[in-house]
């Protein structure tokens, strides 16, 4: 953060506009964040999504088995 502040102050003195310096440094950070997202985080999120899909499928299977078991039990026991 201190390096960012120093770059903003230095660039603000060079171009005589603090607002422009903040805008330029902010744009650099946005570009860095986009590159990091597309190179690393996007793949990690896709792997997590794949794992969650497996969990959802297993959960749906257990839910179906539970409903079928309850229907069988209800058929044998009736409305007691």
C-alpha positions in Angstrom: 0.0 0.0 0.0 2.9 2.3 0.8 4.4 1.6 -2.6 1.1 2.4 -4.3 0.8 5.7 -2.3 4.4 6.6 -3.3 3.8 5.9 -6.9 0.6 8.0 -6.8 2.4 10.9 -5.2 5.4 10.6 -7.6 3.1 10.4 -10.6 0.9 13.2 -9.3 4.0 15.4 -9.1 5.1 14.5 -12.6 1.7 15.1 -14.3 0.5 17.8 -11.9 -2.8 15.9 -11.3 -3.4 13.7 -8.3 -6.7 12.5 -9.8 -5.0 11.4 -13.0 -2.3 9.6 -11.1 -4.9 7.8 -9.0 -6.7 6.8 -12.2 -3.6 5.5 -13.8 -2.5 3.4 -10.8 -6.0 2.1 -10.4 -6.1 1.0 -14.0 -2.8 -0.8 -13.5 -4.3 -2.7 -10.5 -7.4 -3.6 -12.5 -5.3 -5.0 -15.3 -3.2 -7.0 -12.8 -6.4 -8.3 -11.1 -7.9 -9.3 -14.5 -4.7 -11.2 -15.4 -4.6 -13.0 -12.1 -8.3 -13.9 -12.4 -8.0 -15.3 -15.9 -4.8 -17.2 -15.2 -5.4 -18.8 -11.8 -8.7 -18.0 -10.1 -11.0 -18.9 -13.0 -9.7 -22.4 -13.2 -9.9 -22.9 -9.5 -13.5 -21.8 -9.4 -14.3 -24.1 -12.3 -12.8 -27.1 -10.4 -14.8 -26.1 -7.3 -18.0 -25.9 -9.4 -17.3 -29.4 -10.8 -16.9 -30.8 -7.2 -20.1 -29.1 -6.1 -21.9 -30.6 -9.0 -20.9 -34.1 -7.8 -22.1 -33.2 -4.3 -25.5 -32.0 -5.7 -25.9 -35.2 -7.7 -25.1 -37.4 -4.7 -27.5 -35.3 -2.6 -30.3 -35.7 -5.2 -29.7 -39.5 -5.3 -30.0 -39.7 -1.5 -33.2 -37.6 -1.6 -34.7 -39.9 -4.2 -33.8 -43.0 -2.2 -35.2 -41.5 1.0 -38.5 -40.6 -0.8 -38.7 -44.2 -2.2 -38.0 -45.7 1.2 -40.6 -43.6 2.8 -43.2 -44.6 0.2 -42.4 -48.3 0.7 -42.7 -47.9 4.5 -45.9 -46.0 4.1 -47.3 -48.7 1.9 -46.5 -51.4 4.5 -47.4 -49.5 7.6 -50.3 -47.5 6.2 -51.9 -44.6 8.0 -51.2 -45.6 11.6 
